[in-house]
Amino acid sequence: MTGRSRAVERTRGVAVAADQPARSFPSTALFLMLVAVTSRGLIEIVVGKTAAYAIQAAAVAVFTLVLLTRHRPRSSGYLGVALALFWALIVVALLSVLASSESAGASTATAYAVVMLGFGGLLTVYGGLRFSFSTTRGLGSSIVVVTLLMIAVAMLQQFANLDVFSGVDFGTRRDTARPSAMTGSFLHYPIALSLLSFILLGLHSTTRRRMHLVVACAGFLATIVSYSRSGMVITLVGLAIGVVLAKSLRSAIRVAIVLPVLAVVLALGLPVDTYLERFLSIFRSDGSGNPGRIAAWQRILDTWSSSPLVIGSHAGEYSNISSNLGALGRVGSPESGLLQVLISLGIAGVVAFYGLMLISVFASPSGAPWFRAGLLGGIVQSFAYQSVEVLPFMAIYAITPLIATATITRIDGRVPNDQELGVSVFSVRRRNAERGAT
């Protein structure tokens, strides 16, 4: 064989490799990953809290590696911006660790920086890349099962006093518990559940499967019933944003029906005035927990104003990450994701990290607006409540663009543009039917 022939054969080999049929969506891997990130309370019964976090992180890493090595990643159109923001976050984190070593300690600052860079990496991968799948069979079912499992365990904790798993708050509300499901924290469960519910609502908008809508509504209801104000913010703000983004009378009517149904269910079996009072306390300075929260915000802003401003000089001090990983933070959580990033990584860190979070929003096609609505609700919630360091919240947030694009990708592997999606969402349903049930 001549040199020219060998070159032709190599070229053909590359072409064949590039034209290899896409594999099906790794639904089983997704299911196992979601179970892991929402089951710290179960895992730590056996191995302890720190090891449970390590197992959760490993599950997310393995799922990401499966996608990167087996499903032909390509740029989503936002890869360049995402990489620039991620590299900026790396530089800012390194500088902040150096600046924080004296006040916070090297181990505390490093632990915080490593975790936040890990989350930044996830946002970069899932916001900056798209993947090819021949079928999405089992994707929706995986999310439905995990969501129902969370709700079932939480209801048993809240109304049957199930105390097997850690993180349940049996003391704050005298009449009922604040559940954690298996997440290990009554603060983690509702924000993770609300994001999963928006993913299911997004799946319903593209597949029209009623099960997705029913479980999404159950998730929203369970979030409200959990007494979590952060979960309420994601749910209610996200639903409002979804109606605006949808620009569709059909979507507005659907939500207009869902919300009264939720209200009726609450009115029939639960103390509506209690939940309404809980939600409205968000806006009162003397509401439950708000005096301490406001005082913490003022203290953080005062501390930040005397810091380098652009980078952080107190990385890890105002965070639960440090204590969870064995490095002691001096002050604790500021109850605001935005202020936590500001005091830890400075203005540059806020721009880089929240920029990556916004990339996830734009990387989720606008033709399926409920995915974007859930993400935007999550961002708004993080301004006043602690969430950007919560692994279940950040993992589910990060993979939302993956699920959004997978469910509407054309058979030829191309994601339709907004105009194509706007013509008829039912054409997406037909394409999904040809590719396999979701």
DOKOLSE-825960 format. One record per residue (C-alpha): residue in one letter; x, y, z. Coordinates in Angstrom, 2 decimals. Layout:
<sites>
+------+---------+---------+---------+
! rest !      xx !      yy !      zz !
+------+---------+---------+---------+
!    A !       X !       Y !       Z !
...
+------+---------+---------+---------+
</sites>
This chain:
<sites>
+------+---------+---------+---------+
! rest !      xx !      yy !      zz !
+------+---------+---------+---------+
!    M !    0.00 !    0.00 !    0.00 !
!    T !    1.42 !    3.37 !   -1.05 !
!    G !    1.79 !    6.33 !    1.30 !
!    R !   -1.10 !    8.05 !   -0.44 !
!    S !   -3.32 !    4.99 !    0.03 !
!    R !   -2.48 !    4.79 !    3.70 !
!    A !   -3.32 !    8.46 !    4.11 !
!    V !   -6.67 !    7.91 !    2.39 !
!    E !   -7.39 !    4.95 !    4.68 !
!    R !   -6.55 !    7.01 !    7.76 !
!    T !   -8.82 !    9.81 !    6.54 !
!    R !  -11.63 !    7.33 !    5.97 !
!    G !  -11.07 !    5.89 !    9.45 !
!    V !  -11.44 !    9.32 !   11.01 !
!    A !  -14.59 !    9.94 !    8.99 !
!    V !  -16.05 !    6.59 !   10.04 !
!    A !  -15.23 !    7.28 !   13.69 !
!    A !  -16.84 !   10.69 !   13.45 !
!    D !  -19.95 !    9.16 !   11.85 !
!    Q !  -20.36 !    6.43 !   14.44 !
!    P !  -23.98 !    6.32 !   15.63 !
!    A !  -24.63 !    8.09 !   18.90 !
!    R !  -25.21 !    5.95 !   21.98 !
!    S !  -28.37 !    6.06 !   24.03 !
!    F !  -28.61 !    8.42 !   26.98 !
!    P !  -26.96 !    6.88 !   30.09 !
!    S !  -30.22 !    6.80 !   32.05 !
!    T !  -29.03 !    4.17 !   34.51 !
!    A !  -25.91 !    6.20 !   35.28 !
!    L !  -28.07 !    9.31 !   35.72 !
!    F !  -30.36 !    7.46 !   38.11 !
!    L !  -27.47 !    6.18 !   40.23 !
!    M !  -25.86 !    9.62 !   40.30 !
!    L !  -29.11 !   11.31 !   41.39 !
!    V !  -29.67 !    8.69 !   44.08 !
!    A !  -26.14 !    9.31 !   45.37 !
!    V !  -26.38 !   13.11 !   45.47 !
!    T !  -29.77 !   13.01 !   47.22 !
!    S !  -28.89 !   10.26 !   49.73 !
!    R !  -26.11 !   11.58 !   51.95 !
!    G !  -28.28 !   10.87 !   54.99 !
!    L !  -28.42 !    7.21 !   53.99 !
!    I !  -24.75 !    6.91 !   53.04 !
!    E !  -23.42 !    8.52 !   56.21 !
!    I !  -25.16 !    5.89 !   58.34 !
!    V !  -22.49 !    3.51 !   57.08 !
!    V !  -19.39 !    5.62 !   56.37 !
!    G !  -19.79 !    8.98 !   58.12 !
!    K !  -20.49 !   12.48 !   56.83 !
!    T !  -17.18 !   13.42 !   55.21 !
!    A !  -16.89 !   10.07 !   53.42 !
!    A !  -20.51 !   10.43 !   52.27 !
!    Y !  -19.64 !   13.73 !   50.64 !
!    A !  -16.70 !   12.06 !   48.91 !
!    I !  -18.97 !    9.30 !   47.56 !
!    Q !  -21.43 !   11.88 !   46.26 !
!    A !  -18.65 !   13.83 !   44.53 !
!    A !  -17.30 !   10.61 !   43.03 !
!    A !  -20.75 !    9.72 !   41.65 !
!    V !  -21.00 !   13.10 !   39.91 !
!    A !  -17.45 !   12.76 !   38.56 !
!    V !  -18.07 !    9.25 !   37.19 !
!    F !  -21.29 !   10.33 !   35.46 !
!    T !  -19.47 !   13.29 !   33.91 !
!    L !  -16.62 !   11.08 !   32.70 !
!    V !  -19.09 !    8.67 !   31.11 !
!    L !  -20.56 !   11.54 !   29.11 !
!    L !  -17.20 !   12.99 !   28.11 !
!    T !  -15.74 !    9.66 !   26.95 !
!    R !  -18.76 !    7.99 !   25.34 !
!    H !  -21.12 !   10.63 !   24.00 !
!    R !  -19.24 !   12.85 !   21.53 !
!    P !  -19.09 !   16.22 !   23.30 !
!    R !  -19.14 !   19.35 !   21.17 !
!    S !  -19.42 !   23.04 !   21.86 !
!    S !  -22.80 !   24.40 !   22.83 !
!    G !  -21.85 !   27.81 !   21.49 !
!    Y !  -21.00 !   29.00 !   24.98 !
!    L !  -17.84 !   26.95 !   25.49 !
!    G !  -15.44 !   29.83 !   24.88 !
!    V !  -17.17 !   32.11 !   27.37 !
!    A !  -17.52 !   29.29 !   29.90 !
!    L !  -13.81 !   28.42 !   29.67 !
!    A !  -12.82 !   32.08 !   30.06 !
!    L !  -14.99 !   32.42 !   33.16 !
!    F !  -13.69 !   29.14 !   34.60 !
!    W !  -10.05 !   30.14 !   34.11 !
!    A !  -10.83 !   33.48 !   35.71 !
!    L !  -12.40 !   31.61 !   38.64 !
!    I !   -9.25 !   29.48 !   39.00 !
!    V !   -6.99 !   32.54 !   39.09 !
!    V !   -9.27 !   34.35 !   41.53 !
!    A !   -9.49 !   31.28 !   43.77 !
!    L !   -5.69 !   30.92 !   43.89 !
!    L !   -5.21 !   34.59 !   44.72 !
!    S !   -7.98 !   34.45 !   47.33 !
!    V !   -6.43 !   31.41 !   49.01 !
!    L !   -3.12 !   33.27 !   49.29 !
!    A !   -4.85 !   36.38 !   50.64 !
!    S !   -6.94 !   34.33 !   53.09 !
!    S !   -4.20 !   32.14 !   54.51 !
!    E !   -3.48 !   34.46 !   57.42 !
!    S !   -7.06 !   35.21 !   58.51 !
!    A !   -8.83 !   31.95 !   57.61 !
!    G !   -5.93 !   29.49 !   57.54 !
!    A !   -4.56 !   27.69 !   54.50 !
!    S !   -6.61 !   24.51 !   54.96 !
!    T !   -9.89 !   26.39 !   55.37 !
!    A !   -9.30 !   28.60 !   52.33 !
!    T !   -8.07 !   25.70 !   50.19 !
!    A !  -11.02 !   23.46 !   51.07 !
!    Y !  -13.45 !   26.16 !   50.05 !
!    A !  -11.60 !   26.97 !   46.82 !
!    V !  -11.39 !   23.31 !   45.75 !
!    V !  -15.12 !   22.72 !   46.24 !
!    M !  -16.17 !   25.91 !   44.45 !
!    L !  -13.80 !   25.16 !   41.57 !
!    G !  -15.36 !   21.71 !   41.36 !
!    F !  -18.79 !   23.27 !   41.01 !
!    G !  -17.40 !   25.75 !   38.49 !
!    G !  -15.99 !   22.85 !   36.48 !
!    L !  -19.39 !   21.14 !   36.40 !
!    L !  -21.07 !   24.33 !   35.21 !
!    T !  -18.41 !   24.69 !   32.50 !
!    V !  -18.81 !   21.13 !   31.21 !
!    Y !  -22.59 !   21.01 !   31.14 !
!    G !  -23.08 !   24.61 !   30.05 !
!    G !  -20.26 !   24.67 !   27.51 !
!    L !  -20.76 !   21.26 !   25.88 !
!    R !  -23.54 !   19.33 !   24.19 !
!    F !  -23.70 !   15.59 !   23.78 !
!    S !  -25.20 !   13.29 !   21.16 !
!    F !  -27.70 !   10.55 !   22.06 !
!    S !  -29.52 !    8.09 !   19.83 !
!    T !  -32.38 !    7.78 !   22.30 !
!    T !  -33.35 !    9.24 !   25.66 !
!    R !  -35.26 !    6.17 !   26.80 !
!    G !  -35.41 !    6.00 !   30.59 !
!    L !  -34.26 !    9.58 !   31.22 !
!    G !  -37.59 !   10.86 !   32.45 !
!    S !  -38.32 !    7.68 !   34.39 !
!    S !  -35.05 !    8.02 !   36.29 !
!    I !  -35.95 !   11.52 !   37.45 !
!    V !  -39.53 !   10.51 !   38.28 !
!    V !  -38.38 !    7.63 !   40.50 !
!    V !  -35.80 !    9.73 !   42.38 !
!    T !  -38.32 !   12.55 !   42.89 !
!    L !  -41.04 !   10.21 !   44.17 !
!    L !  -38.55 !    8.50 !   46.50 !
!    M !  -37.56 !   11.84 !   48.00 !
!    I !  -41.18 !   12.88 !   48.47 !
!    A !  -42.19 !    9.54 !   50.02 !
!    V !  -39.38 !    9.55 !   52.60 !
!    A !  -40.00 !   13.22 !   53.41 !
!    M !  -43.72 !   12.65 !   53.98 !
!    L !  -42.94 !    9.78 !   56.36 !
!    Q !  -40.56 !   12.04 !   58.26 !
!    Q !  -42.96 !   14.95 !   58.38 !
!    F !  -46.20 !   13.15 !   59.21 !
!    A !  -45.12 !    9.77 !   60.65 !
!    N !  -42.01 !   10.88 !   62.62 !
!    L !  -39.60 !    8.67 !   60.67 !
!    D !  -36.19 !    9.35 !   62.24 !
!    V !  -33.91 !    6.89 !   60.48 !
!    F !  -32.04 !    9.47 !   58.41 !
!    S !  -30.14 !   12.50 !   59.69 !
!    G !  -30.95 !   16.13 !   59.07 !
!    V !  -34.64 !   16.20 !   60.06 !
!    D !  -35.65 !   19.25 !   62.11 !
!    F !  -38.09 !   18.04 !   64.76 !
!    G !  -37.82 !   21.17 !   66.90 !
!    T !  -38.42 !   24.36 !   64.93 !
!    R !  -42.03 !   23.60 !   64.03 !
!    R !  -43.88 !   22.19 !   67.02 !
!    D !  -46.73 !   20.71 !   65.01 !
!    T !  -44.69 !   18.91 !   62.34 !
!    A !  -41.11 !   18.13 !   61.36 !
!    R !  -39.10 !   19.78 !   58.63 !
!    P !  -38.02 !   16.81 !   56.50 !
!    S !  -34.66 !   16.03 !   54.94 !
!    A !  -35.72 !   12.94 !   52.95 !
!    M !  -32.37 !   11.16 !   52.52 !
!    T !  -30.34 !   14.27 !   51.67 !
!    G !  -28.94 !   14.63 !   55.19 !
!    S !  -30.31 !   18.15 !   55.70 !
!    F !  -33.76 !   19.72 !   55.88 !
!    L !  -32.19 !   22.67 !   54.04 !
!    H !  -30.88 !   20.58 !   51.13 !
!    Y !  -34.01 !   18.52 !   50.43 !
!    P !  -36.44 !   21.27 !   49.32 !
!    I !  -34.08 !   23.14 !   47.01 !
!    A !  -33.00 !   19.91 !   45.29 !
!    L !  -36.63 !   18.77 !   45.01 !
!    S !  -37.75 !   22.07 !   43.51 !
!    L !  -35.08 !   21.91 !   40.79 !
!    L !  -36.04 !   18.31 !   39.96 !
!    S !  -39.68 !   19.39 !   39.74 !
!    F !  -38.82 !   22.08 !   37.20 !
!    I !  -36.87 !   19.53 !   35.17 !
!    L !  -39.96 !   17.32 !   35.12 !
!    L !  -42.10 !   20.29 !   34.10 !
!    G !  -39.63 !   20.93 !   31.28 !
!    L !  -39.83 !   17.28 !   30.24 !
!    H !  -43.60 !   17.51 !   30.19 !
!    S !  -43.43 !   20.55 !   27.91 !
!    T !  -41.47 !   18.54 !   25.33 !
!    T !  -42.89 !   15.03 !   25.74 !
!    R !  -46.46 !   15.80 !   26.93 !
!    R !  -46.26 !   12.83 !   29.28 !
!    R !  -48.77 !   13.37 !   32.06 !
!    M !  -46.67 !   11.50 !   34.60 !
!    H !  -44.01 !   14.19 !   34.35 !
!    L !  -46.59 !   16.91 !   35.07 !
!    V !  -48.18 !   15.00 !   37.95 !
!    V !  -44.87 !   14.30 !   39.69 !
!    A !  -43.68 !   17.87 !   39.07 !
!    C !  -46.81 !   19.20 !   40.79 !
!    A !  -46.31 !   16.73 !   43.64 !
!    G !  -42.75 !   17.99 !   43.99 !
!    F !  -43.83 !   21.63 !   44.12 !
!    L !  -46.48 !   20.80 !   46.70 !
!    A !  -44.01 !   18.81 !   48.83 !
!    T !  -41.54 !   21.70 !   48.64 !
!    I !  -44.11 !   24.14 !   49.99 !
!    V !  -45.27 !   21.69 !   52.66 !
!    S !  -41.67 !   21.29 !   53.88 !
!    Y !  -41.80 !   24.83 !   55.38 !
!    S !  -38.66 !   25.74 !   53.44 !
!    R !  -38.65 !   29.38 !   52.41 !
!    S !  -35.72 !   28.84 !   50.05 !
!    G !  -37.68 !   26.05 !   48.35 !
!    M !  -40.75 !   28.28 !   48.19 !
!    V !  -38.72 !   31.02 !   46.50 !
!    I !  -37.38 !   28.69 !   43.81 !
!    T !  -40.85 !   27.24 !   43.21 !
!    L !  -42.91 !   30.43 !   43.11 !
!    V !  -40.32 !   32.66 !   41.43 !
!    G !  -39.55 !   29.91 !   38.92 !
!    L !  -43.22 !   29.40 !   38.05 !
!    A !  -43.70 !   33.14 !   37.55 !
!    I !  -40.60 !   33.36 !   35.36 !
!    G !  -41.74 !   30.30 !   33.40 !
!    V !  -45.03 !   31.94 !   32.47 !
!    V !  -43.15 !   35.02 !   31.23 !
!    L !  -40.58 !   33.01 !   29.27 !
!    A !  -43.14 !   30.68 !   27.74 !
!    K !  -44.92 !   33.54 !   25.91 !
!    S !  -47.70 !   31.03 !   25.42 !
!    L !  -51.34 !   31.23 !   26.42 !
!    R !  -51.38 !   27.43 !   26.68 !
!    S !  -48.54 !   27.46 !   29.22 !
!    A !  -50.10 !   30.30 !   31.19 !
!    I !  -53.40 !   28.44 !   31.39 !
!    R !  -51.66 !   25.25 !   32.47 !
!    V !  -49.88 !   27.02 !   35.33 !
!    A !  -53.06 !   28.94 !   36.18 !
!    I !  -54.74 !   25.57 !   36.65 !
!    V !  -51.87 !   23.95 !   38.56 !
!    L !  -51.50 !   26.70 !   41.18 !
!    P !  -55.16 !   26.71 !   42.30 !
!    V !  -55.07 !   22.91 !   42.48 !
!    L !  -52.08 !   23.15 !   44.81 !
!    A !  -53.93 !   25.74 !   46.88 !
!    V !  -57.04 !   23.54 !   47.13 !
!    V !  -54.97 !   20.54 !   48.24 !
!    L !  -53.33 !   22.69 !   50.90 !
!    A !  -56.68 !   24.09 !   52.02 !
!    L !  -58.29 !   20.65 !   52.35 !
!    G !  -55.62 !   18.93 !   54.39 !
!    L !  -53.06 !   21.40 !   55.65 !
!    P !  -52.97 !   24.68 !   57.60 !
!    V !  -52.75 !   27.15 !   54.71 !
!    D !  -52.40 !   30.16 !   56.98 !
!    T !  -49.28 !   28.61 !   58.52 !
!    Y !  -47.62 !   28.15 !   55.14 !
!    L !  -48.69 !   31.59 !   53.97 !
!    E !  -47.29 !   33.14 !   57.14 !
!    R !  -44.06 !   31.22 !   56.61 !
!    F !  -43.71 !   32.54 !   53.07 !
!    L !  -44.63 !   36.12 !   53.95 !
!    S !  -42.05 !   36.10 !   56.76 !
!    I !  -39.44 !   36.30 !   53.99 !
!    F !  -40.34 !   39.96 !   53.55 !
!    R !  -40.38 !   40.91 !   57.25 !
!    S !  -37.23 !   41.99 !   59.01 !
!    D !  -38.49 !   40.37 !   62.20 !
!    G !  -39.51 !   37.13 !   60.47 !
!    S !  -38.20 !   33.82 !   61.77 !
!    G !  -34.41 !   33.79 !   61.47 !
!    N !  -34.31 !   37.11 !   59.62 !
!    P !  -32.77 !   39.27 !   62.38 !
!    G !  -29.76 !   36.96 !   62.57 !
!    R !  -29.58 !   36.72 !   58.79 !
!    I !  -29.65 !   40.49 !   58.33 !
!    A !  -27.03 !   40.97 !   61.04 !
!    A !  -24.79 !   38.41 !   59.31 !
!    W !  -25.20 !   40.18 !   55.97 !
!    Q !  -24.23 !   43.52 !   57.50 !
!    R !  -21.22 !   41.97 !   59.21 !
!    I !  -20.08 !   40.38 !   55.95 !
!    L !  -20.47 !   43.60 !   53.97 !
!    D !  -18.52 !   45.52 !   56.62 !
!    T !  -15.76 !   42.91 !   56.53 !
!    W !  -15.69 !   42.84 !   52.74 !
!    S !  -15.51 !   46.64 !   52.52 !
!    S !  -12.17 !   46.53 !   54.33 !
!    S !  -10.84 !   43.65 !   52.20 !
!    P !   -9.15 !   43.77 !   48.75 !
!    L !  -12.68 !   43.86 !   47.22 !
!    V !  -11.72 !   42.39 !   43.82 !
!    I !  -10.47 !   39.12 !   45.31 !
!    G !  -11.44 !   37.52 !   48.60 !
!    S !   -9.41 !   37.56 !   51.78 !
!    H !  -11.73 !   35.41 !   53.92 !
!    A !  -12.17 !   32.29 !   51.78 !
!    G !  -13.87 !   29.51 !   53.71 !
!    E !  -14.55 !   31.49 !   56.89 !
!    Y !  -18.22 !   32.07 !   56.11 !
!    S !  -19.01 !   28.61 !   54.84 !
!    N !  -20.16 !   25.17 !   55.93 !
!    I !  -17.77 !   23.57 !   53.44 !
!    S !  -14.74 !   24.02 !   55.68 !
!    S !  -16.24 !   22.35 !   58.74 !
!    N !  -17.76 !   19.55 !   56.64 !
!    L !  -14.32 !   18.74 !   55.24 !
!    G !  -12.57 !   18.97 !   58.58 !
!    A !  -11.19 !   22.50 !   58.24 !
!    L !  -12.81 !   24.84 !   60.75 !
!    G !  -14.42 !   27.99 !   59.40 !
!    R !  -14.34 !   30.77 !   61.99 !
!    V !  -17.73 !   32.41 !   61.46 !
!    G !  -20.09 !   29.99 !   59.73 !
!    S !  -22.68 !   30.35 !   57.00 !
!    P !  -23.79 !   33.86 !   55.91 !
!    E !  -27.18 !   32.54 !   54.68 !
!    S !  -26.53 !   34.07 !   51.26 !
!    G !  -24.77 !   32.38 !   48.39 !
!    L !  -24.03 !   35.71 !   46.74 !
!    L !  -22.44 !   37.22 !   49.86 !
!    Q !  -20.56 !   34.01 !   50.58 !
!    V !  -18.87 !   34.13 !   47.18 !
!    L !  -18.29 !   37.88 !   47.56 !
!    I !  -16.52 !   37.61 !   50.94 !
!    S !  -14.59 !   34.51 !   49.88 !
!    L !  -13.62 !   35.28 !   46.27 !
!    G !  -14.36 !   39.00 !   45.84 !
!    I !  -16.13 !   40.82 !   43.02 !
!    A !  -14.15 !   38.92 !   40.41 !
!    G !  -15.25 !   35.63 !   41.96 !
!    V !  -18.91 !   36.70 !   41.93 !
!    V !  -18.69 !   37.66 !   38.24 !
!    A !  -16.97 !   34.39 !   37.30 !
!    F !  -19.11 !   32.02 !   39.37 !
!    Y !  -22.49 !   33.60 !   38.71 !
!    G !  -21.48 !   34.07 !   35.09 !
!    L !  -21.09 !   30.30 !   34.85 !
!    M !  -24.47 !   29.83 !   36.48 !
!    L !  -25.99 !   32.12 !   33.84 !
!    I !  -24.27 !   30.10 !   31.09 !
!    S !  -26.38 !   27.14 !   32.25 !
!    V !  -29.51 !   29.24 !   31.74 !
!    F !  -28.59 !   30.27 !   28.20 !
!    A !  -27.37 !   26.78 !   27.31 !
!    S !  -30.86 !   25.45 !   28.06 !
!    P !  -32.87 !   26.08 !   24.85 !
!    S !  -35.48 !   28.81 !   25.24 !
!    G !  -37.96 !   26.66 !   23.34 !
!    A !  -38.37 !   24.63 !   26.54 !
!    P !  -38.64 !   27.54 !   29.00 !
!    W !  -39.39 !   25.63 !   32.21 !
!    F !  -35.80 !   24.42 !   32.41 !
!    R !  -34.60 !   28.01 !   32.29 !
!    A !  -37.27 !   29.09 !   34.77 !
!    G !  -36.08 !   26.62 !   37.40 !
!    L !  -32.47 !   27.72 !   36.97 !
!    L !  -33.36 !   31.40 !   37.26 !
!    G !  -35.46 !   30.66 !   40.35 !
!    G !  -32.41 !   28.92 !   41.82 !
!    I !  -30.20 !   31.93 !   41.16 !
!    V !  -32.68 !   34.35 !   42.73 !
!    Q !  -33.01 !   32.10 !   45.77 !
!    S !  -29.22 !   32.03 !   46.23 !
!    F !  -29.14 !   35.79 !   46.80 !
!    A !  -30.89 !   35.47 !   50.16 !
!    Y !  -30.34 !   31.83 !   51.09 !
!    Q !  -27.38 !   29.51 !   51.25 !
!    S !  -27.27 !   27.09 !   48.31 !
!    V !  -24.26 !   27.55 !   46.03 !
!    E !  -22.15 !   25.31 !   48.28 !
!    V !  -24.84 !   22.59 !   48.51 !
!    L !  -23.81 !   19.56 !   46.43 !
!    P !  -27.31 !   18.24 !   45.55 !
!    F !  -28.45 !   21.70 !   44.48 !
!    M !  -25.35 !   22.46 !   42.38 !
!    A !  -25.19 !   19.00 !   40.77 !
!    I !  -28.85 !   19.09 !   39.69 !
!    Y !  -28.50 !   22.72 !   38.61 !
!    A !  -25.44 !   21.88 !   36.49 !
!    I !  -27.00 !   18.93 !   34.62 !
!    T !  -30.22 !   20.78 !   33.74 !
!    P !  -28.89 !   22.01 !   30.34 !
!    L !  -27.84 !   18.43 !   29.55 !
!    I !  -31.36 !   17.13 !   30.14 !
!    A !  -32.99 !   20.09 !   28.39 !
!    T !  -30.97 !   19.66 !   25.20 !
!    A !  -31.15 !   15.85 !   25.26 !
!    T !  -34.93 !   15.86 !   25.25 !
!    I !  -35.31 !   18.20 !   22.28 !
!    T !  -32.29 !   17.28 !   20.14 !
!    R !  -33.16 !   16.37 !   16.56 !
!    I !  -32.53 !   12.89 !   15.24 !
!    D !  -29.59 !   14.26 !   13.22 !
!    G !  -27.97 !   15.40 !   16.47 !
!    R !  -28.69 !   19.09 !   16.04 !
!    V !  -30.49 !   21.12 !   18.66 !
!    P !  -33.31 !   23.08 !   16.98 !
!    N !  -33.07 !   26.83 !   17.12 !
!    D !  -35.60 !   28.88 !   19.03 !
!    Q !  -37.64 !   29.61 !   15.91 !
!    E !  -37.98 !   25.92 !   15.07 !
!    L !  -38.99 !   25.10 !   18.64 !
!    G !  -41.44 !   27.97 !   18.71 !
!    V !  -43.31 !   26.75 !   15.64 !
!    S !  -44.68 !   23.68 !   17.34 !
!    V !  -43.54 !   21.96 !   20.49 !
!    F !  -45.52 !   18.94 !   19.32 !
!    S !  -42.95 !   18.39 !   16.57 !
!    V !  -40.45 !   17.83 !   19.37 !
!    R !  -42.81 !   15.24 !   20.81 !
!    R !  -42.91 !   13.40 !   17.48 !
!    R !  -39.12 !   13.43 !   17.22 !
!    N !  -38.81 !   12.03 !   20.73 !
!    A !  -41.31 !    9.30 !   19.89 !
!    E !  -39.13 !    8.26 !   16.97 !
!    R !  -35.99 !    8.28 !   19.10 !
!    G !  -37.48 !    6.35 !   22.00 !
!    A !  -39.64 !    7.16 !   25.00 !
!    T !  -38.23 !    9.57 !   27.54 !
+------+---------+---------+---------+
</sites>
